């Protein structure tokens, strides 16, 4: 529970409703009631108040519980949105159900990209991890079709001008291969849309397999197969908060869950 009075937007963000900035907007729009009255920016709350979001009660125990973090090994053919007009499967379909909270995806992966996705119930954490000012390494394994010579690899590491600005790989490691296809491990420091694919395409090369294998200090454990998730334990949670330069909330930490295969 809340030990002292806290800013309302902080409590809402910790409940997984969005970032603090997003919650400030929701408060400004008059969508939050505190003890039956429309909340305003600057309001502070304690654990004995009743909060409603768009007319629905918010459970304060979920807003003050230890935030949870999941690692999901995404397969091809899943979108990172909650709903899709085309009826395609969503990454959220495979995650464990929550009561009074919601999972927030830390970034996205393309429909045909596989690998590591992090989810959390802490909106502040998700927002900080995704913010451009937070430089976190993202490592991918990619199969490239075409001839990438040393000059090509040098250009990709020095920087290439894309339509949304300069982009580059901070590291490229040869992963082997023969014939027209070759494997590479590459590292980028940001999460722009299709950035890995677009970098290779700028050199007239095509990526026909792409998998994210690392996010900062977090790797996919070998036990977590495609389509499975695992809940991070205490040390891993502390590492993720450390990447975001945030302190782990001072509340009880639940036992980590085991990965599972979805039907």
Secondary structure by P-SEA (a helix, b strand, c coil): cccccccaaaaaaaaccccaaaaaaaaaacccccccccccccccccccbbbbccccccccccccccbbbbbbbcccccccccccccccccccccbbbbccbbbbbccccccccccbbbbcccaaaaaaaacccbbbbbbbbbbbcccccaaaaaaaaacccccccbbbbcbbbbccccccbbbbbbbbcccccaaaaaaaaaacccccbbbbcccccccccccccccbbbbbcaaaaaaaaaaacccccccccccbbbbbbcc
